[in-house]
Amino acid sequence: MMRALVLLGALALALPGCGEGDGGPQQHGANPDLPQPQRGLLPSMTIPRPAGWGDARPVVPQGYKIEAIATDMRIPRQTLVLPNGDILVAEGTGGSAPPLRPKDIIAGYIKSLGKSDVKGGNRLTLLRDADGDGTYETKVTFADNLNAPYGLALVDGAIYVANQDALVRFDYRDGQAEASGPPTTLTALPSAINHHWTKAMTASADGRFLYVGIGSNSNITERGMEAEVDRAMVWQIDVKTGAHKPYASGLRNPTALAIQPGSGQLWAVVNERDEIGPNLVPDYLTSVQEGGFYGWPYSYWGQNVDPRAQPQDPEQVAAAIRPDYALGSHVAALGVAFSQPEMGPEFADGVFVGEHGSWNRNEPVGYKVIFVPFRDGKPAGDPIDFATGFLNEDGDARGRPVGVTVDPRGALIVADDLSNTIWRVTVE
Amino acid sequence: MPRDRLKTGGDAVAAISDPGFVRPVLLRPIHPLHAILLAFPLPLFLGALLSDLAYWSSFHIQWANFASWLIAGGLLVGGFALLWSLVDLFRLGPARRGRPIVYFVLLLLMWVIGFVNALVHAKDAWATMPEGLVLSAIVTLLALLASWIGYSGFRRGEVA
């Protein structure tokens, strides 16, 4: 098979990736190794090209099996398991960030080579396995004409959907397969430019609040500081009134949120900044402290100043919180879900993380689902691969994981937005 | 009588205005289309330099965006001027290549350093500084020198 990699880094001018090696520094856990920032004239780029699954399947641990429960989706991102076992899938593609520089046009084209060319569905699809045999025989559109839906939550008989520009609500009765009408808008969400358009969402344990992740409007303020008002933060939104307040800030792109069972603590996976080297900056998993500031854009991993963000703010840098757990640079974590004992003893306590995979690195990383074990409510130990094989032996991408959701009946649902598949991993 | 510039056919004739001593040097201006192409790099690269200075002093990102596009424009049109000067070199006999070679080399340096400058300006936000500012100044100076020589004209037969 043709080796279909775009290796811009091979250009003579692109010195950055030389000798970067596969291993790289140790970047998992609370104290990742952080090398010095570096950037040649061109950023390192390797875009694994779409290859399709064919007869191949993602590789899961022994004692588990994986099946495609829905194919031919239209860019599935996040999923929600409803009380009766139905699965809602948010499908769509957002973002309308205009190119500001020649670079934006060229980089946009190169990154598009690693994505599906299917048009985003802008809809919610419902999957149903009525007889519980593991085959989801029903696939119907629950609602359409949405605007790049992403975050999903069920609270007190209503389904909340975070579109890229607004938080909307559908009334829901158990067993319903189609929405009874168009949604009502609870509140608008920041959507100007929408460089990072995904609006991750989860509901507090008591159902009073929704938390919505709003990504930054740039990599590192290259669209101007003015574009970053109400960006790179998590909003807390009152379910009853729609009133919001910033809950935490400095989170560059909080792409998935989850509430920890028991403690009710909010956790997030966050995608960190690019273009300062293959091993900077680690994406991370962290508990989100109310009122906390996590560094972006002024600094990363605590007090490591990023001089690209000007003017700097030393007071903010001093206040920046170090995240709890590094996942590795450029892995692009886009999904997080707390596990349950039904997932089997080895994977009972911890979180699953869907890693969409890198572009800003010669040696691709991510492109898998990992499990971060917890002990006493905190991450403990190295991550364990849970679903791999998303890159084939030629370095092309069969799929790219996004959202992960634990089905309380003992299954992990994985949305794959490259092969447009919903995967279901179960204990055998 | 206009003594120091005479029109002879399409050629300009420059003369030293020393009474009693006239040594005519035939300076043919560059082709009008070549002149139009050469008219772009200096103002565009100068505009990029001024934009960089504005970004340097204001942190306002739009100036960095302006600089990126101005550099791209200077490279695009300047590239055609460079190509023209290269073709001209091959059309000349070796004896007449002196100043045209200087002209070509200046344009070439301007373009190559200008391209590096474009890549530097493709970095995000303040990562363009200070290298982008320094390179913009160098490229502007090279564009000035190339324009000066180009517009001074070349001896008859040097450049069509």
Interface residues (C-beta under 8 A of the other chain):
Chain A: L13 R39 L41 L42 L100 R101 P102 K103 S218 N219 I220 T221 E222 R223 G224 M225 E275 P307 R308 A309 Q310 P311
Chain B: F59 H60 I61 Q62 A64 N65 S68 W69 A72 V116 A118 L119 V120 H121 A122 K123 D124 A125 W126 A127
